[in-house]
Amino acid sequence: MSERYQRLHRAWLQEQEKDELQSIGDEFIREMKQYAQDLNRALGGAETLTGKITQIERQHVNHMLSELIEARLKKIVRSELESRPIDAQALTPEEQRLHANLRNLLTSYRDGSELPTAAVETPAKAPMAPKQRPEAPATPAKPSEPDLVVVRFLQQLPAIMGVDMKAYGPFKPEDVASIPRQNAVNLIRRGIAKLVEIEP
């Protein structure tokens, strides 16, 4: 099999075997989607030996790529639902945008805020939307300015994505850093960090 097939197989296997999100590189998914498209275009007559080999390779590539994307998506969603830190460096640019949008939605839902409405609405609901949004500009400012607290790390931790969508870390044991309170509470609860009391 080709070098691209071997790289995809390796990434797919690692993602299935490890609990943590694996680092695959910013362009990997895009490159593999292009690889699958190239195979679709190269698919000749299934009656020839080359055509049969290409068809089998295409089936395997599509299957592995689909499972790789799905496994990574589940890890991102599960980490956010369980308020577990995720290695920011392992996220592709597309996954970083997904993670940011997911975090904003979950934060809004947990805070009881009004969730963004779907783009397509029924005609009966459409006139009501503008009336319910006069207070909306005041709320988006909160996530971008989180309350920071100082913590001391008790164990090693890879870089994490803060609630303000900034990367923090990586951290080594005994490192001291300011991180958003929401992230700190989660890390303290899991025994990864300890709050540092700052005297006024």
C-alpha positions in Angstrom: 0.0 0.0 0.0 1.0 3.6 -0.5 2.8 5.8 2.1 -0.5 7.8 2.6 -2.4 4.6 3.3 0.2 3.6 5.9 0.0 7.0 7.6 -3.8 6.9 7.7 -3.8 3.4 9.1 -1.3 4.4 11.8 -3.3 7.4 12.9 -6.6 5.4 12.8 -5.0 2.7 14.9 -3.6 5.1 17.5 -6.9 6.9 17.8 -8.7 3.7 18.5 -6.2 2.4 21.1 -5.6 5.6 23.1 -8.1 7.4 25.4 -6.5 10.8 24.8 -6.8 12.8 21.5 -3.8 12.0 19.4 -1.8 14.7 17.6 -2.1 14.2 13.9 -1.0 17.6 12.4 -3.0 20.5 11.2 -3.4 19.3 7.5 -3.7 15.6 8.1 -7.5 15.3 7.8 -7.6 17.6 4.7 -4.8 15.6 3.1 -6.5 12.3 3.7 -9.8 13.6 2.3 -7.9 14.6 -0.8 -6.3 11.1 -0.9 -9.8 9.5 -0.8 -10.9 11.8 -3.7 -7.8 10.8 -5.7 -8.8 7.2 -5.2 -12.3 7.8 -6.4 -11.0 9.5 -9.5 -8.5 6.8 -10.2 -11.1 4.0 -9.9 -10.9 2.3 -13.2 -12.8 -0.7 -14.4 -13.4 -3.2 -11.6 -12.7 -6.0 -14.0 -9.0 -5.2 -14.1 -6.6 -6.2 -11.3 -5.5 -2.6 -10.8 -9.2 -1.5 -10.6 -10.0 -4.2 -8.0 -7.0 -3.2 -5.8 -7.9 0.5 -6.1 -11.5 -0.3 -5.2 -10.5 -2.3 -2.1 -8.0 0.5 -1.1 -10.7 3.1 -1.5 -13.2 1.2 0.7 -10.5 0.8 3.5 -9.5 4.5 3.2 -13.1 5.7 3.4 -13.8 3.4 6.4 -10.7 4.4 8.3 -11.1 8.1 7.6 -14.7 8.1 8.7 -13.9 6.2 11.9 -10.9 8.5 12.7 -13.0 11.6 12.4 -15.8 10.1 14.5 -13.4 8.9 17.2 -11.8 12.3 17.5 -15.2 14.0 17.6 -16.4 11.7 20.4 -13.3 12.4 22.4 -13.7 16.2 22.0 -17.4 16.1 23.0 -16.8 13.7 25.9 -13.9 15.8 27.3 -16.1 18.9 27.2 -19.2 17.2 28.7 -17.0 15.8 31.6 -15.1 19.1 32.0 -11.8 17.3 31.4 -8.9 19.3 29.9 -8.0 18.5 26.3 -4.6 18.9 24.8 -4.9 22.0 22.7 -1.9 21.1 20.5 -3.6 17.9 19.4 -6.6 19.8 17.9 -6.6 20.6 14.2 -7.7 24.2 13.3 -11.2 22.8 12.3 -11.4 21.0 15.6 -10.4 24.1 17.5 -13.3 26.0 16.0 -15.7 23.1 16.8 -14.4 22.9 20.3 -14.9 26.7 20.8 -18.5 26.6 19.5 -19.3 23.5 21.6 -17.9 25.1 24.7 -19.9 28.3 24.1 -23.1 26.3 23.6 -22.6 24.1 26.7 -21.6 27.1 28.8 -24.8 28.9 27.7 -26.9 25.8 28.3 -25.4 25.2 31.8 -25.8 28.9 32.7 -29.4 28.9 31.6 -28.8 31.5 29.0 -30.7 31.7 25.7 -29.2 29.3 23.2 -28.7 30.5 19.6 -31.7 29.7 17.5 -31.5 27.5 14.4 -30.9 29.3 11.0 -34.2 27.8 9.6 -37.3 28.7 11.6 -41.0 28.2 11.0 -42.8 31.4 9.8 -44.8 31.5 13.0 -41.6 31.8 15.2 -39.7 34.1 12.9 -41.4 37.4 14.0 -40.7 36.6 17.7 -36.9 36.3 17.3 -36.1 40.0 17.1 -38.2 40.8 20.2 -36.3 38.4 22.4 -32.8 39.7 21.7 -32.4 43.2 23.1 -30.2 41.9 26.0 -28.0 39.6 23.8 -25.0 42.0 23.3 -24.3 42.1 27.1 -23.8 38.3 27.5 -21.1 37.4 25.0 -18.5 39.5 26.8 -18.4 37.2 29.8 -16.7 34.1 28.3 -13.8 36.2 26.9 -12.9 37.7 30.3 -12.8 34.8 32.8 -12.0 35.2 36.5 -8.4 34.0 36.8 -7.0 32.2 39.8 -3.5 31.0 40.8 -2.9 27.3 41.1 0.0 25.0 41.8 0.2 21.9 39.7 0.6 18.6 41.5 1.3 16.5 38.4 2.2 16.9 34.8 -0.5 18.2 32.4 -0.4 18.9 28.6 -1.5 22.2 27.3 -5.2 22.8 27.9 -7.8 25.0 26.3 -9.2 27.5 28.8 -12.8 28.6 28.9 -11.6 31.8 27.3 -10.4 29.7 24.3 -6.7 30.5 25.1 -4.1 27.7 25.5 -2.6 27.2 28.9 0.4 25.0 29.6 1.9 22.5 29.4 2.6 22.2 33.1 5.1 20.3 35.2 4.6 19.3 38.9 5.2 22.4 41.1 4.5 24.8 38.3 2.4 27.8 39.4 0.1 29.6 36.9 -3.0 31.8 36.5 -5.8 30.0 34.8 -9.6 30.6 34.4 -11.5 29.7 37.6 -13.8 27.2 35.8 -10.8 25.2 34.6 -9.1 25.5 38.0 -12.1 24.1 39.8 -12.1 21.0 37.5 -8.4 20.4 37.9 -8.5 20.8 41.7 -11.5 18.4 41.9 -9.4 15.8 40.0 -6.4 16.3 42.2 -4.2 17.7 39.4 -3.8 21.2 40.9 -4.2 23.0 44.2 -5.4 26.6 44.8 -2.7 29.1 45.8 -4.1 31.6 48.3 -2.8 35.1 47.5 -2.8 37.5 50.4 -4.1 41.0 49.6 
